[in-house]
Amino acid sequence: MTVKPLGDRVVIKNVEAEETTKSGLILTSAAKEKPQMAEVLAVGPGGMVDGKEVTMQVSVGQKVIYSKYAGTEVKIDGEEIIIVRQSDILAVVE
């Protein structure tokens, strides 16, 4: 199934969190913090959003950092994705 975001929305998928710390400790799934880094899967067209012209600044395949409590989590075809507004994306990781 394909998800096509509308307006200034972006579809992202979380990048897996590290399994071990820098000092070598192995983390259980309960101890892991929800990752804030994700890969962009789809980008909306932008355009007029809330009376303002929005130009999309991210593209498919980029890795981004997004706000901790941003977006709507959806499960499609057994895969968890998050739909966020472009304004909830804080930075592009290069």
N, C-alpha and C positions, 0 to 999 in steps of 0.2 A: 504494500500500500504506500502511496506517495502522499506526503503532507505538504501542501502549498500554503505558506503563511500569507496573511493579508496585511495591508498597510505597512506599518513600521515594525512588524513582528519578525522574529528570527527563531528558527528551530535549531536547537543545540542538543548535543549528547555529551554527558559528563565523561571526562577522561578519568580512568581509574586512579584511585589514590595509591600512594606508595604502601607497599606491604611491610617494609622495614624502615626503621629510622636510620639516620646517619650513623648512629652509634651501634647499629646492628640489632636492635630490639625488634622482634616480630610483633606486629599489631594484629589484634583480633578485629573482626568486623564491627564489634560494638565500640571499640576504642578509636576507630577511624573517624575522622571528621569528614563531613560531606565535602567533596571537592568543589571548588569554585572555578575550576578550569574546565572548559568544554570545547568541543569541535563544532563548527557551524555546519549544519546539514542542509539548510535551505534559508533563503532570504526573501522577504516580501518586497513588493515593488516600490515602497515608499510613497511619495506623492503628498497630497493634502491630508494631514492628520491633526485633528483638533484645531483646525483653522490655520495651521502653519505648514509651510512646505518642508518636507523631510526628504533628505537625500541619504540613501543607504551607504554606510561607510565600511561595512563588513562584507565579506564574500564567502562562498562555500569553500570549505576546506581549511579556513583559518582557525587557529586556536585562540580562544578569548577567555578573559576573566570576567565573571558576572557577579552582580550583587548577591549576597548570601541568601536572602529570602525572596528573590525575584522569580517571576514566572509561574507557569502552570505545568505541573508534571503530568504526562500522559503516557499510557502504555499502549503501543501499537505493534501488532505482530510479535508480542513477547519482548519488545525492546522499549526501555524507558527513555523518553525524550522530554525536553523542556521547551516550552514556547515562551519567549521573553520579548519585551519591547527593546528596540535598539538602545533606548536611553538607559536600560538596566545593564548594558554591557559597559564595563569600566575600562577595559584595555584589550589590545590585540597583542598576543605573544608571538614574537618572531624568533 
